[in-house]
Amino acid sequence: MGFFSIETAWQTLQGYEMMNMLRKGQVQGVDKGDVGRQVALVAKRFGVAA
């Protein structure tokens, strides 16, 4: 169906990039295998419940 706006597409791309960086261990302050901190970061960044 595609995206309805540029803003929606941009937010989706940011989400993909954040998840890839977490998976690769490229986020400063969050280790590659530290699932608890990864969950907390995603909850904080995207405003979802952990």
N, C-alpha and C positions, 0 to 999 in steps of 0.2 A: 504494500500500500504506500510505502514511502513516508516521509516526514511532512508534517503540516506547516512547519516553519523552520527557518534557519536556526533559531534558538533551540528548538527540540533536537535538531541534528547535532548542533554543537555540544549540548549536554550529553547526548548519547556517546559521542566520540570521547569526551572527557572521561566518562565512565569506563569505556574500554581501555583507555590509556592508563587510568588509575589502577585498574585490576591487573593489567599486564605488568606495571611497575611493581606492584605488590608481589606478584607471582615470581618475578625475577629477583626480588630483594633489593630493589633500587630506591626504596623510600627511606630517607634518613630517619633514624629513631625507631624503625620497625624492622626487626630481623625477618629473614626469609621464612622461618618455620614458626614464628610467634603468632599463632592464630588469634589469640586474645586481643593483641594490639592491632592486628589487621582488621578485626571485626569492629573494634572501637573507632579506628580511623575512618572506615567506610561509613559507620553510623554518624560520625561527626560531620564528615565531608558532604554526605548526601542527605542528611536529615532523616534517617530511618531508625527505627527501634532496633536495638541490638539484641 
